Amino acid sequence: MEGYVLGRLRRRQFLISAGALLATPIASFAQQPTRLVRIGVLAVPSASNFATRTEALRAGLRDFGYVEGKNTLIEFRSAEGKYDRLPELAAELVRQNVDVIVAGGTPAIRAAKRATETVPIVIAAVGDAVAGGLVASLSRPGGNITGSTYFAPELASKQLELLKEAFPQTTRVAVVVNPSNPAMGPTMQAVESAARSLKLELEQFAVREPPDFDGAFVAIAKKRYKTALIIDDPITISNARALADLAVKHRLATAGFIEYAEAGGLMGYGVNLIAMWRRAAFFVDKILRGTSPGEIPVERSMRFDLVINRKTAKAIEVTIAPSILLRADRVIE
């Protein structure tokens, strides 16, 4: 069963076509909103670290005729990396009488869900909407939530598999993970299952916020790990460059999400989060035009890309298995 699930993660599989993600709905321009629309955005990272995703959302909204400063107001709330701030921020958005809340990541979406049963919530991107208890099912989510999801546990397992394939002699892998994220339970179960089949020994190193990064990597180096897996999380994604720099400093061969490889990490495998945030505008538009969010099926993103940073490989003086390089969708020189 595990092999079957991982097999479904081939990088060129689609459930949502690239056209569906990026196409501009020209017809919608003829039906621009006649009143001021208020859209709340709830995020874990700071505004600066979240800028590319909020700009993708703005671009998607413009495609549907929602122009910030003209007929649309975006209320952005950031927890600045502190999960315990999310409940009050979500409640604040509700008090602002926003028409819809857009959020990404299990902690932010859970906070929004607890804050309101009436204001529609759009999931821009989340690891597993059903397993995380956010929706009843993908086909009929029910309640006030809809949006897009992907398979975070299986993705993390695939990243570990690729790390082992790239470095066949590996027997021990350090796992950099944020245990404060409630979505990490299913993810780590999947990773541990994959490790058993790959005959790998794992050890977790917790990073709940950026000040934890240095200590985690020093501990990894002291235990003489040569490889590490960086688990997808709002904190790790928004601080990808800091993590990549530390991995290079300690000469670690690492695998993680796409943004991690783009920021200087060795390998990245995953979904295009920027495209998912732009796609969130589609759900916002449907809701604002009268469709109940609970009746809009949750979409599953199943396009996955492999990115290899050859520049980083040279910097830490490692050689990646040719089979991995041949399968890469993109190689950063």
Secondary structure, 3 states (H helix, E strand, C coil): CHHHHHHCCCCCCCCCCHHHHHCCCHHHHHHCCCCCEEEEEEECCCCCCCHHHHHHHHHHHHHCCCCECCCEEEEEEECCCCHHHHHHHHHHHHHCCCCEEEEECHHHHHHHHHHCCCCCEEEEECCCCCCCCCCCCCCCCCCCEEEEECCHHHHHHHHHHHHHHHCCCCCEEEEEECCCCCCHHHHHHHHHHHHHHHCCEEEEEECCCHHHHHHHHHHHHHCCCCEEEECCCHHHHHCHHHHHHHHHHCCCEEEECHHHHHCCCCEEEECCHHHHHHHHHHHHHHHHCCCCHHHCCCEECCCCEEEEEHHHHHHCCCCCCHHHHHHCCEEEC
